[in-house]
Amino acid sequence: MKKLKFGIIGCGGIANQKHLPALAKLADQVELVAFCDTIIERAEAAAATYGTADALVTADYQEVVKQKDIDVIHVLTPNVSHSEITVASLEGGKHVMCEKPMAINYAEAKKMLDAANRTGKKLTIGYQNRFRADSLATYEACSKGELGEIYFAKAHAIRRKGVPTWGVFPDKAKQGGGPLIDIGTHALDLTLWYMNNYKPKMVLGSTYQKLKDNPMGNMFGPWDPESFETEDSAFGLIKMENGATIFLEAAWALNMINPKEAQVTLCGTEGGAEMFGKAFLDQGYVVFNQAAHNQLEQTQPSDAGGVFGFEGSSLEQKDAEAKQWVEAILNDTEPLVKPEQAIVVTQILEAIYQSAETGKVVEL
């Protein structure tokens, strides 16, 4: 069987923590033949660990795009460059997985979606939290209508003190924002997916930078207040066209005791669902609640679950994401995360930032 040839653009933390280890486990289907990073030493190190013997190593992403034998490119760069590199890769005839968020604003994301439609190449976004067992259980319940009409939801992305101190995370120019665009994007993606509702009507948002000068107790070590350019917390109230309401909370640093990250609370006419545990460590679970037998009940799935398409297995979310993406390409099927969905996440996040800046409701 012909192996898919992959090029990796961006060889930093997310490449080494998520994408490269996951793709390496699919060696019977995948070859990693090109590595690009503006810091050439990172590309060289990634190629030495994961690449073929003759793998291309470069600091110019166009060199990867121009390689005619490459089938797939992963765009794992700072947010500000997602759109430019993804569009170039699609137009170069490659399928593309771009890390979340899709782009720093709706206009940039629209360029990506248009390029995918124009070229006929597959495009997906790195929302790996969909592949968790608790996420899939929640999605199945929603898809079957077990919660009824979901008219209120909370999208949780709250850390007590978890400001990332590596890479360009606090660099607003390169990232487009802080926790809202970094981890809030995961929680909002899950919420819209569960609700199957991608038609926002209006957004009211607030952002804060209140704790930048107080790095004490940060789980990743103290940050530099001088280089902390983004918000440390953000909140959005989203009204959908059908009347449903979503409350989004995102924070790298917030003085509260019970953090929840990449988790959702759903309230429907027939029941509800709430996610608990350490979801980002694959230790999350979902509790469903409903009224039955003239009393209030709640149910919690057992640990014996599966992940997308691989029931009974215990693949980590990053491995399930990579496997589903590769098989979508090989079998010419749709990836689980569609760009038409991801662009709405970006649209809402941008509206929260705009509302926070202007103090006004943003109508979409």
Helices and strands as residue ranges (DSSP letters): E 4-9, H 13-14, I 15-19, H 20-24, E 30-36, H 40-50, E 56-58, H 61-65, E 72-75, G 79-81, H 82-91, E 95-99, H 106-119, E 123-126, G 128-131, H 133-143, E 150-158, H 172-175, H 179-179, I 180-184, H 185-195, E 200-208, G 225-227, E 233-240, E 245-251, E 260-268, E 272-278, G 279-281, E 283-292, E 295-299, H 317-331, H 339-358, E 362-363
